[in-house]
Amino acid sequence: IASHPRPPSLTHSQSEVHSFNDAVHCSASSQLAKTNTTTTAAAAKAPPAAPAAAAPAAAPAAPASGILIVHPTTGEATRCELRYREETSSFEVRLENQDKPVSGRVAFTKTLDQLEKIALDQCVARHLTEGGDDRLHINPVTGGNKYYCKPYPAESATLLRSSCTCSPPTAEGFEAAKKLLQQVWYGELTEMQAFANTRERILLSLGLSTRRNRVILHPSGSDAELIPLLVACARAEKMGCTSVVNIVTAAGEVGSGTAPAAGGRHFSDFAPLGTVIKNMGLVESFPKEKIKVVELKPRETDGSLRRNYDQLVREAISHQLAVDPKTMFVLHAVDGSKTGLRVPSSQLVSQVAESLGDRVVVVLDACQLRSKREELQLFLDLQAIILVTSSKFFHAPGFCGAAIVPDEIAEELAVCEHIPSGMADYLTKLEVPPSIKALHRALPTGPTNLGLLLRWACGLVEMEAFAKTNGTCEAATRWVEGARNVAAKYRPHIVLLDERNSNCAGDSPTRIGQCNTIVAVKCRHPVESRYLSFDELKEVHKQMVKKKSSIFLPPRATPEELRAVDYSCFIGQPVKLGVDGVLRLALSAPLARRIAQSPSILQKALGEDDKILRKMSILVKYLAEQPARL
């Protein structure tokens, strides 16, 4: 399992391990065969790991486990320990007493059950790092990905407010992924059924019709951009358009891979299905000479919001039509940028859709998924393609995306005459409903992206639980108000980014909590009259995750300050706003659900926010004294 799920090897040595006698082996052979067969089948179907220098490392070893084995005849007891050895990537069965034979079907079955549990945890953790781009690769030094997240639930003392970026799986999510993997291993679900169930559950958990919409699963929200681009290119060819212009709104505050993918280009050196590709290279067979990406930033160079963003979008469309009247457009609306912005307005999108008709493909980037059903339905009624993930608000491990496609658009894809061959770097038949015939037919049958399937399993358990909870909107509002009040305590080192009066700030009845549930803060430099730069914030962000940050503080730090920084805090990664930037605390669905169920949880959550911001303020305070060590 160091590279893929395989039958764990039981290593035997004369000095350490006592072999089970023939009778035990025979009585347990059927269960052992089953374990070997199912894990071997899973390995055969698993996607190959991306060949990266920083390729995913084996998940950290589970602790040693002990089982008391009682001899069925003599009643004598022997302790059996299972240990996973990282250096050899194998399991050892160690017996306390090596001179007496061990027999008994029950004892050996318990041993195998324990072994299976350890192996299952390791296999799920491993799969969660596979089937995506290099953002999922594990750093062998830290054991985490580029966002410092490990592929298993965080320790209970860890403070989590990173749901606007990337998070470790919840305990409930990890258990759901284990259950699904077992169902696939043991043949209770075929892979086709598992993927089909996932697509249906996404629609049901969001309250959307399973009859009028289709879901195409994607390894991330970024590569899901290829679906609206494919639709636009097919329409352009059919309607005789000479160019395809993809307007990316909220540029700089959406995924880093959005603009390249919107132009039909790769955004990593590693494709989700295991092939080595060229970063920024063209996705094979997309018409590069026709495609142009226009990025519209929501902010001025000083980081302030543009006053009339809708007008900026209108001008971009008018300018392109003046240059080429036969342009096919893709227009993005963003419901939840990295700082929670909503741009452009839905009114503007409706006007453009009515004006351009079939010459515009509307896309709603709802990858944060902080939107109510009403907002999603509004865009589906405009025949928009909605891009979603469960790895932000719903706390699934990164990355798992999907494109929700209304039936009318799905029918276009079903008869599309030219499917770019490069789509096979991202999708197989399993991710696409068979009813979308042309796209489904053009894709390979494998390898199976079990990593994507399990990441969605982690997110869907939270999506479904959240959908059943009443009062979550009120809970979200109360947390935002409380977290903003906590942040205000830490001036001058921490300064709240307050954009609530802006027309694109994100407060809306169609958003969860009717407000922006991402609290962004700037950090003031301790010596110079300025805010910390984006690069300086990256260093603070990295330090926030570490458990023991006290070793980085100078000798003059107080004992209270030394204690206050020894917490691991996951927060949203820095976002560049002009010359400086912000760090972010974000509400997650699991936290909103807990607050709604028990009012006392709110005070506990705000106490955690206080610890997070206290640590941040101390790190900022001493930044000038310890820049190299920090």
C-alpha positions in Angstrom: 0.0 0.0 0.0 3.0 2.3 -0.2 2.1 3.0 -3.8 -1.4 1.6 -4.3 -3.8 -0.6 -2.3 -2.4 -4.1 -2.4 -2.7 -7.0 0.0 -0.7 -6.1 3.1 2.4 -8.3 3.2 2.9 -10.4 6.4 6.6 -10.4 7.0 8.0 -13.4 9.0 11.4 -13.7 10.7 12.7 -16.4 13.0 13.5 -13.9 15.8 10.4 -11.8 15.7 7.4 -13.6 14.2 5.9 -17.0 15.0 4.1 -18.6 12.0 0.5 -19.8 12.4 0.2 -23.6 12.2 -1.3 -25.4 9.2 -4.7 -25.9 11.0 -5.1 -22.2 11.6 -4.1 -21.4 8.1 -6.6 -23.8 6.6 -9.5 -22.7 8.8 -8.9 -19.0 7.9 -7.9 -19.5 4.3 -11.2 -18.5 2.9 -11.3 -15.2 4.7 -7.7 -14.5 3.9 -8.4 -15.2 0.2 -11.3 -12.9 0.2 -9.2 -10.1 1.8 -6.4 -10.6 -0.8 -8.8 -10.8 -3.7 -10.8 -7.7 -2.9 -7.7 -5.6 -2.2 -6.0 -6.9 -5.3 -9.1 -6.0 -7.4 -9.0 -2.5 -5.9 -5.4 -2.1 -6.8 -6.0 -3.2 -10.3 -8.7 -0.6 -10.7 -6.9 2.2 -9.0 -5.6 5.1 -11.0 -1.9 5.4 -11.5 -0.2 7.9 -9.2 1.1 11.1 -10.9 4.8 10.7 -11.4 5.9 13.8 -9.5 9.1 14.7 -7.7 6.9 15.4 -4.7 4.6 12.5 -5.5 2.1 11.4 -2.8 3.9 9.5 0.0 2.4 6.7 2.0 -0.1 7.8 4.6 1.4 7.9 8.1 1.4 4.5 9.9 -1.4 3.5 12.2 -0.4 2.8 15.8 0.4 -0.7 16.9 -2.6 -2.8 17.8 -2.8 -5.7 20.2 -5.2 -8.7 20.3 -5.3 -11.3 23.1 -5.5 -14.7 21.6 -6.8 -17.5 23.8 -5.9 -21.1 23.0 -9.2 -23.0 22.5 -8.0 -26.1 24.3 -5.6 -25.1 27.0 -7.0 -21.7 27.7 -3.5 -20.2 27.6 -3.4 -16.6 26.4 -1.0 -15.0 23.9 -0.9 -11.4 22.8 -0.6 -10.8 19.1 0.5 -7.4 17.8 0.1 -6.0 14.3 2.6 -3.4 13.4 2.9 -1.4 10.2 6.6 -0.8 9.3 6.9 2.4 7.1 10.5 1.5 6.1 9.4 -1.7 4.4 5.7 -0.8 3.7 4.6 -4.0 5.3 2.8 -5.4 8.3 4.3 -7.7 10.9 2.4 -10.2 13.1 4.3 -10.4 16.4 3.6 -13.0 19.0 4.4 -12.5 22.7 5.2 -16.2 23.2 7.1 -17.7 20.3 7.4 -21.2 21.7 3.7 -22.2 21.7 1.7 -22.7 18.5 -1.4 -20.6 18.1 -4.6 -22.0 16.7 -8.2 -21.2 16.6 -10.3 -19.7 13.8 -11.8 -16.9 16.0 -8.4 -15.7 17.0 -7.0 -15.6 13.5 -10.2 -14.0 12.2 -9.9 -11.2 14.7 -6.3 -10.7 13.6 -7.4 -10.5 10.0 -10.3 -8.1 10.9 -7.8 -5.8 12.7 -5.4 -6.0 9.8 -8.2 -5.1 7.4 -9.2 -2.1 9.5 -5.6 -0.7 9.5 -5.2 -1.5 5.7 -8.6 0.2 4.9 -7.6 3.4 6.8 -4.3 3.4 4.9 -5.9 2.7 1.5 -8.6 5.5 1.9 -5.9 8.0 3.0 -3.8 7.0 0.0 -6.7 7.3 -2.4 -7.6 10.7 -1.2 -4.3 12.0 -2.5 -4.8 10.4 -6.0 -6.8 11.3 -9.1 -6.0 15.0 -9.1 -3.3 17.4 -10.1 -0.1 18.3 -8.2 -2.1 20.2 -5.5 -2.9 16.8 -4.0 0.6 15.5 -3.9 2.0 14.9 -0.4 5.2 16.5 0.7 7.2 13.7 2.3 8.6 16.0 4.9 5.4 17.5 6.2 3.0 14.7 5.3 0.6 17.3 3.9 -0.3 18.7 0.5 0.5 22.2 -0.6 -2.2 23.5 1.7 -0.6 21.5 4.6 -3.6 19.2 4.8 -3.1 15.5 5.5 -5.4 12.9 4.0 -7.1 11.9 7.3 -9.1 13.7 10.0 -7.3 16.4 12.0 -6.5 15.9 15.6 -9.2 17.1 18.0 -7.1 20.0 19.2 -6.7 21.4 15.7 -8.6 24.6 15.0 -10.2 24.5 11.6 -11.4 27.6 9.6 -9.9 26.8 6.2 -13.1 25.8 4.3 -12.6 28.6 1.8 -9.3 26.9 0.6 -8.7 23.3 1.6 -9.4 21.1 4.6 -8.7 17.7 6.0 -11.7 15.3 5.9 -14.1 15.3 8.8 -14.2 12.1 10.9 -17.7 11.4 9.5 -16.5 12.0 5.9 -13.6 9.7 6.3 -15.8 6.9 7.7 -18.2 7.4 4.7 -15.3 7.0 2.3 -14.2 3.8 4.1 -17.7 2.4 3.8 -17.9 3.2 0.1 -14.5 1.7 -0.6 -15.5 -1.5 1.2 -18.7 -1.7 -0.8 -16.7 -1.4 -4.1 -14.1 -3.9 -2.9 -16.7 -6.5 -1.9 -18.8 -6.1 -5.0 -21.8 -4.6 -3.1 -21.6 -1.7 -5.6 -20.1 -1.7 -9.0 -17.9 1.2 -9.9 -20.5 2.4 -12.4 -23.2 2.3 -9.7 -21.0 4.2 -7.2 -20.4 7.0 -9.6 -24.0 7.2 -10.7 -25.1 7.3 -7.1 -22.7 10.1 -6.4 -24.0 12.2 -9.3 -27.6 11.7 -8.1 -26.8 12.5 -4.5 -25.2 15.8 -5.4 -28.4 17.0 -7.0 -30.6 15.7 -4.2 -28.5 17.3 -1.5 -28.7 20.6 -3.3 -32.5 20.3 -3.8 -32.2 20.3 -7.6 -34.2 18.2 -10.0 -32.7 14.9 -11.0 -34.9 14.8 -14.1 -34.0 18.2 -15.6 -30.3 18.3 -14.8 -27.2 16.2 -15.3 -23.9 16.1 -13.3 -20.5 15.5 -14.8 -17.9 14.8 -12.1 -14.5 16.4 -12.3 -11.3 16.1 -10.4 -11.5 19.8 -9.5 -13.6 22.9 -10.1 -10.8 24.3 -12.3 -10.8 21.5 -14.9 -14.6 21.5 -14.8 -14.1 24.7 -16.9 -13.5 22.5 -19.9 -17.2 21.6 -20.1 -18.6 25.1 -20.8 -15.7 25.7 -23.1 -16.5 22.5 -25.0 -20.1 23.6 -25.4 -19.1 27.0 -26.6 -16.6 25.6 -29.2 -19.3 23.2 -30.5 -21.8 26.0 -30.8 -19.3 28.3 -32.5 -18.6 25.6 -35.1 -22.3 25.0 -35.7 -23.2 28.7 -35.9 -20.2 29.8 -37.9 -18.6 32.0 -35.2 -15.0 32.9 -35.8 -13.9 33.2 -32.2 -14.7 32.1 -28.7 -14.1 34.6 -25.9 -14.3 33.3 -22.4 -14.9 36.1 -19.9 -13.5 35.2 -16.4 -14.9 37.4 -13.8 -13.5 38.0 -10.3 -10.1 37.3 -11.8 -7.4 36.8 -9.2 -10.0 35.7 -6.6 -11.0 32.4 -8.3 -9.0 29.2 -8.6 -5.5 29.7 -10.0 -6.3 27.1 -12.7 -9.5 28.8 -13.8 -8.1 31.1 -16.5 -5.8 28.5 -18.1 -8.6 25.9 -18.1 -11.1 28.5 -19.5 -8.7 28.8 -22.4 -8.4 25.1 -23.0 -5.0 24.8 -21.4 -3.5 22.6 -18.7 -2.7 24.2 -15.4 -0.4 21.6 -13.9 2.4 19.3 -15.0 0.3 16.3 -13.9 -3.1 15.2 -15.2 -5.6 13.6 -12.8 -5.6 10.3 -14.6 -1.8 9.9 -14.4 -0.3 11.2 -17.6 2.5 13.8 -17.6 1.4 16.9 -19.4 2.9 20.4 -20.0 1.7 23.1 -17.7 0.0 25.8 -19.7 0.1 23.5 -22.7 -3.1 23.1 -24.9 -5.5 20.4 -23.9 -5.3 18.2 -27.0 -7.7 19.1 -29.9 -9.2 22.3 -28.5 -9.0 25.0 -31.3 -6.4 27.3 -29.7 -6.5 29.8 -32.6 -10.2 30.5 -31.8 -10.1 30.8 -28.0 -9.4 34.0 -26.1 -9.6 34.5 -22.3 -10.5 37.9 -20.9 -9.9 38.3 -17.2 -11.8 41.0 -15.4 -10.4 41.9 -12.0 -12.9 43.0 -9.3 -10.4 45.4 -7.6 -8.3 48.4 -8.4 -4.5 48.3 -8.1 -4.8 49.5 -4.4 -7.0 46.5 -3.6 -10.3 48.5 -3.3 -13.4 47.2 -5.1 -14.3 48.6 -8.5 -17.3 50.9 -8.3 -19.3 49.6 -11.2 -18.3 46.0 -12.1 -21.3 45.3 -14.2 -20.3 48.2 -16.5 -16.9 46.7 -16.9 -18.4 43.4 -18.1 -20.7 45.3 -20.6 -17.7 47.2 -22.0 -15.7 44.0 -22.5 -18.5 42.4 -24.4 -19.1 45.5 -26.5 -15.5 45.8 -27.3 -15.2 42.2 -28.5 -18.3 42.5 -30.7 -16.8 45.6 -32.3 -13.6 43.6 -33.1 -15.5 40.5 -34.2 -19.3 40.6 -34.6 -19.2 36.7 -35.0 -17.9 36.0 -31.5 -19.2 33.2 -29.3 -19.0 34.1 -25.6 -18.6 32.3 -22.3 -19.6 34.5 -19.5 -18.8 33.7 -15.9 -20.8 34.8 -12.8 -19.0 34.1 -9.5 -21.1 33.4 -6.4 -18.3 33.4 -3.8 -14.9 34.4 -4.7 -11.9 33.8 -2.4 -13.0 36.8 -0.3 -16.7 36.0 -0.8 -17.6 38.5 -3.7 -20.5 38.0 -6.0 -19.9 39.4 -9.5 -21.4 40.4 -11.8 -25.0 40.9 -10.7 -27.6 38.3 -11.7 -29.5 41.1 -13.4 -26.6 41.8 -15.7 -26.2 38.1 -16.5 -29.9 37.8 -17.4 -29.6 40.9 -19.7 -26.6 39.4 -21.5 -28.3 36.0 -21.9 -31.4 37.6 -23.4 -29.4 39.9 -25.7 -26.9 37.3 -27.1 -29.1 34.2 -27.0 -27.3 31.1 -28.1 -24.1 33.1 -28.7 -23.4 33.0 -24.9 -22.8 30.1 -22.6 -23.4 31.3 -19.0 -21.4 29.7 -16.2 -22.0 30.1 -12.5 -18.8 29.5 -10.5 -20.3 28.3 -7.3 -17.3 26.3 -6.2 -17.5 27.6 -2.7 -21.1 26.3 -2.6 -22.2 28.9 -0.1 -25.3 29.4 -2.2 -28.9 28.5 -1.5 -31.0 26.4 -3.8 -32.8 29.5 -5.0 -29.5 31.0 -6.4 -28.6 27.8 -8.2 -32.0 27.3 -9.7 -32.1 30.9 -10.9 -29.0 30.2 -13.0 -30.2 26.8 -14.2 -33.3 28.6 -15.5 -30.9 30.8 -17.5 -29.5 27.5 -19.0 -26.2 28.1 -17.1 -23.7 25.4 -16.4 -23.0 25.5 -12.6 -19.5 24.5 -11.3 -19.5 23.2 -7.8 -17.1 21.5 -5.3 -17.7 19.9 -1.9 -14.1 20.6 -0.8 -14.8 24.2 0.3 -17.9 24.9 2.5 -18.7 21.2 2.9 -15.2 20.4 4.2 -14.3 17.5 1.9 -10.6 17.0 1.2 -9.4 18.8 -1.9 -10.2 18.4 -4.7 -13.6 17.2 -6.0 -15.6 19.1 -8.6 -18.6 18.8 -10.8 -20.4 20.6 -13.6 -24.2 20.7 -13.1 -25.6 20.8 -16.6 -29.3 21.6 -17.5 -30.9 19.0 -19.8 -30.9 21.4 -22.8 -27.1 21.8 -22.6 -26.7 18.0 -21.9 -28.5 17.4 -25.2 -26.0 19.6 -27.0 -23.1 17.5 -25.5 -24.9 14.3 -26.4 -24.7 15.1 -30.1 -21.4 17.0 -30.1 -19.5 16.1 -33.3 -16.0 16.9 -32.0 -14.9 15.9 -28.5 -11.3 17.0 -27.9 -9.1 14.0 -27.2 -7.5 15.8 -24.3 -10.6 15.5 -22.3 -9.4 11.9 -21.6 -6.6 13.4 -19.4 -9.4 14.4 -17.0 -12.4 12.2 -17.4 -13.4 8.6 -18.1 -16.8 7.2 -18.9 -17.6 6.8 -15.2 -17.7 10.5 -14.5 -20.2 11.2 -17.3 -23.8 10.1 -17.5 -24.4 7.6 -20.4 -27.2 9.8 -21.6 -24.6 12.4 -22.7 -23.8 10.0 -25.5 -21.1 11.7 -27.6 -19.0 12.8 -24.6 -19.5 9.4 -22.9 -18.6 7.5 -26.0 -15.4 9.5 -26.6 -13.9 8.9 -23.2 -11.8 5.9 -22.1 -13.2 3.3 -19.8 -10.5 3.8 -17.2 -8.5 4.1 -15.0 -11.1 4.4 -12.3 -10.6 7.6 -10.3 -11.3 6.1 -6.9 -9.7 9.2 -5.3 -12.3 11.5 -6.8 -15.1 9.1 -5.8 -14.0 8.9 -2.1 -13.4 12.7 -1.8 -17.0 13.2 -3.0 -18.1 10.6 -0.4 -16.4 12.7 2.3 -18.3 15.8 1.1 -21.7 14.3 0.5 -22.1 13.0 4.0 -21.8 16.7 5.1 -24.0 18.0 2.3 -26.8 15.6 3.2 -26.5 16.3 6.9 -26.5 20.1 6.3 -29.6 19.8 4.0 -31.6 18.3 6.9 -30.6 20.9 9.5 -33.0 23.8 10.3 -31.7 27.1 11.4 -28.3 27.0 9.7 -28.8 30.4 8.1 -29.3 32.1 11.4 -26.4 30.1 12.8 -24.2 31.4 9.9 -25.2 35.0 10.5 -24.5 34.8 14.3 -21.0 33.2 13.7 -20.1 35.9 11.1 -21.1 38.7 13.5 -19.3 37.1 16.4 -16.1 36.4 14.4 -15.9 39.9 13.1 -16.2 41.2 16.7 -13.4 39.0 17.8 -11.2 40.2 14.9 -11.8 43.8 16.0 -10.1 43.1 19.3 -6.8 42.5 17.7 -6.2 45.9 16.2 -3.7 47.3 15.2 -1.9 44.0 14.2 -5.1 42.6 12.7 -7.5 44.8 10.6 -10.8 43.5 9.4 -11.6 43.8 5.7 -15.0 45.5 5.8 -16.7 45.6 2.4 -20.3 45.0 3.5 -21.6 48.2 1.9 -20.3 47.2 -1.6 -22.8 46.0 -4.2 -20.6 42.9 -4.8 -19.7 42.1 -1.2 -21.8 39.0 -1.1 -24.7 39.8 1.3 -27.8 38.4 -0.3 -31.0 36.5 0.6 -29.9 33.7 -1.8 -26.7 33.0 0.2 -26.3 30.8 3.2 -26.7 33.1 6.2 -27.7 35.9 3.8 -24.2 37.2 4.2 -20.6 36.7 3.3 -19.4 33.8 5.5 -15.7 34.4 4.8 -14.1 36.8 7.2 -11.0 38.3 5.7 -8.4 40.2 7.6 -5.3 42.3 6.8 -2.2 42.2 8.9 -0.3 45.4 9.7 3.5 45.4 9.6 4.8 45.7 13.1 7.4 48.4 12.2 6.7 49.9 8.8 3.6 51.9 8.0 2.0 49.3 5.7 0.1 46.0 5.6 2.0 42.7 5.1 2.6 41.7 1.5 1.3 38.6 -0.1 4.6 36.8 0.4 4.8 37.8 4.0 1.3 36.5 4.6 2.3 33.2 3.0 4.9 32.8 5.8 2.4 33.7 8.5 -0.1 31.2 7.0 2.5 28.4 7.0 3.4 29.1 10.6 -0.3 29.1 11.7 -0.5 25.4 10.8 2.4 24.4 13.0 1.7 23.0 16.5 4.9 24.4 18.1 5.4 28.0 16.8 6.9 29.2 20.1 10.4 28.1 19.0 10.2 30.8 16.3 9.5 33.7 18.7 12.3 35.9 20.0 13.6 35.7 23.7 11.5 38.8 24.7 8.2 37.0 24.0 6.1 36.6 27.1 5.3 33.1 28.6 1.6 33.8 27.7 2.6 34.5 24.1 4.7 31.4 23.9 1.7 29.3 25.1 -0.7 31.1 22.8 1.1 30.2 19.5 1.3 26.4 20.2 -1.9 25.6 18.5 -2.3 24.2 15.0 -4.7 26.5 13.1 -5.9 25.9 9.6 -7.1 29.1 7.9 -7.7 30.2 4.3 -4.5 30.8 2.3 -3.6 34.4 1.5 -5.3 36.3 -1.3 -3.5 39.1 -3.1 -5.4 42.4 -3.1 -3.3 44.9 -5.0 0.0 45.5 -3.2 -1.0 43.6 -0.1 -3.4 40.8 0.8 -5.6 39.1 3.3 -5.8 35.9 5.4 -9.3 34.4 5.9 -11.4 32.6 8.5 -14.3 30.7 6.9 -17.5 29.1 8.2 -17.9 25.5 7.2 -21.1 23.5 6.9 -20.1 21.1 9.8 -19.6 24.1 12.1 -22.8 25.9 11.0 -24.7 22.6 11.6 -23.3 22.2 15.1 -24.1 25.8 16.0 -27.7 25.4 14.7 -28.1 22.2 16.8 -26.7 23.6 20.1 -26.4 27.4 20.9 -23.5 26.7 23.3 -21.4 25.7 20.3 -21.3 29.2 19.1 -19.4 30.5 22.2 -17.0 27.6 21.9 -16.4 28.4 18.2 -15.8 32.1 18.9 -13.4 31.0 21.6 -11.5 29.1 19.0 -11.6 32.1 16.6 -10.1 34.1 19.4 -7.2 31.6 19.8 -6.6 31.7 16.0 -6.5 35.5 15.8 -4.4 35.7 19.0 -1.8 33.4 17.4 -1.9 35.4 14.2 -1.4 38.7 15.9 1.6 37.4 17.9 3.2 36.0 14.8 2.7 39.4 13.1 4.0 41.3 16.1 7.3 39.5 16.0 7.6 39.2 12.2 10.2 42.0 11.8 12.4 40.4 14.5 12.3 36.8 13.1 11.7 37.0 9.4 14.2 34.3 8.5 13.2 31.9 11.2 9.5 32.5 10.6 
